[in-house]
Amino acid sequence: MSMQLTERVAPAPEPGSSRLQRVAFMPQVGYNFSELFYTAVMFSYAPRTRGRAIPDLALTGIFGVGFPLADGIRFSVALEAPWAFHYHQTLGVVVYSGLGFRL
């Protein structure tokens, strides 16, 4: 489960919206199909979009590589394809990097 908080720094938000642009809850299910490679599907529910109480929904397909750093810790680089379908109607491509911890 991930949570996203996005704050707009510049330019100033449009009138009637706040700097807190997006709040989203993102449960994710993934599968490691080899020692390095993984794939996942993520659902996003954003009750706040564009700095206002505008809900949005999205599905994201993920393909990534995880390099082991220590026992249960990996550095990951992934390619994500998010599809927002409730409010925005967009499809994108995102390159992502981060740390993963096995529970």
C-alpha positions as CSV (number, residue, x, y, z in Angstrom):
1,M,0.0,0.0,0.0
2,S,1.3,3.4,-0.9
3,M,0.1,6.9,-0.2
4,Q,0.7,9.9,-2.4
5,L,0.8,13.5,-1.3
6,T,1.6,16.1,-4.0
7,E,2.2,19.7,-3.2
8,R,2.4,22.4,-5.9
9,V,5.4,24.7,-5.4
10,A,5.5,26.7,-8.6
11,P,3.7,28.2,-10.4
12,A,1.0,29.3,-7.8
13,P,-2.1,27.1,-7.8
14,E,-5.1,28.4,-9.7
15,P,-7.7,30.4,-7.8
16,G,-9.9,28.2,-5.6
17,S,-7.4,25.4,-5.2
18,S,-4.8,24.7,-2.6
19,R,-1.1,23.8,-2.8
20,L,-2.0,20.3,-1.7
21,Q,-2.8,19.1,-5.2
22,R,-3.3,15.4,-4.8
23,V,-3.9,12.8,-2.1
24,A,-4.1,9.2,-3.2
25,F,-4.3,5.7,-1.7
26,M,-2.7,3.1,-3.9
27,P,-2.9,-0.7,-3.0
28,Q,-0.6,-2.8,-5.1
29,V,-0.2,-6.5,-6.0
30,G,3.1,-7.6,-7.4
31,Y,4.9,-10.8,-8.5
32,N,8.7,-11.4,-8.7
33,F,9.1,-13.7,-11.7
34,S,12.9,-14.0,-11.4
35,E,15.6,-12.9,-9.0
36,L,15.7,-9.3,-10.4
37,F,12.5,-8.7,-12.4
38,Y,9.0,-8.0,-11.1
39,T,5.6,-6.9,-12.4
40,A,2.7,-5.3,-10.5
41,V,-0.7,-3.8,-10.9
42,M,-1.7,-0.8,-8.8
43,F,-5.2,0.7,-8.2
44,S,-5.3,4.4,-7.2
45,Y,-8.1,6.2,-5.4
46,A,-7.5,9.9,-5.1
47,P,-10.2,11.8,-3.1
48,R,-8.3,15.1,-3.8
49,T,-7.2,16.1,-7.3
50,R,-6.1,19.5,-8.8
51,G,-6.1,21.0,-5.3
52,R,-9.8,20.5,-4.8
53,A,-12.1,17.7,-3.5
54,I,-12.3,16.1,-7.0
55,P,-12.1,12.3,-6.8
56,D,-10.1,10.3,-9.5
57,L,-9.5,6.6,-10.1
58,A,-6.6,5.0,-11.9
59,L,-5.0,1.6,-12.8
60,T,-1.3,1.3,-13.3
61,G,0.8,-1.5,-14.9
62,I,4.3,-1.8,-13.6
63,F,7.4,-3.6,-14.8
64,G,10.7,-3.2,-12.9
65,V,14.1,-4.4,-11.8
66,G,15.1,-4.8,-8.2
67,F,18.8,-4.9,-7.2
68,P,19.5,-6.4,-3.7
69,L,21.2,-4.1,-1.3
70,A,20.9,-6.2,1.9
71,D,18.6,-9.0,3.2
72,G,15.0,-7.9,2.4
73,I,16.0,-4.5,0.9
74,R,16.2,-3.7,-2.8
75,F,16.8,-0.7,-5.0
76,S,14.2,-0.6,-7.8
77,V,13.9,1.0,-11.1
78,A,10.5,0.6,-12.8
79,L,8.5,1.7,-15.8
80,E,4.9,2.5,-14.9
81,A,1.9,3.1,-17.2
82,P,-0.9,4.8,-15.3
83,W,-4.3,5.1,-16.8
84,A,-6.6,7.6,-15.0
85,F,-10.2,7.0,-16.0
86,H,-12.7,8.7,-13.6
87,Y,-11.9,12.4,-13.9
88,H,-8.8,12.9,-16.0
89,Q,-9.0,10.3,-18.8
90,T,-5.3,10.1,-19.3
91,L,-2.6,7.5,-20.1
92,G,1.0,8.1,-19.2
93,V,4.5,6.6,-18.9
94,V,6.5,7.1,-15.7
95,V,10.0,6.1,-14.8
96,Y,10.3,5.4,-11.1
97,S,13.1,4.5,-8.7
98,G,13.0,3.8,-5.0
99,L,13.7,1.4,-2.1
100,G,11.7,-1.7,-1.4
101,F,11.4,-3.5,1.9
102,R,10.2,-7.1,2.3
103,L,7.9,-7.7,5.2
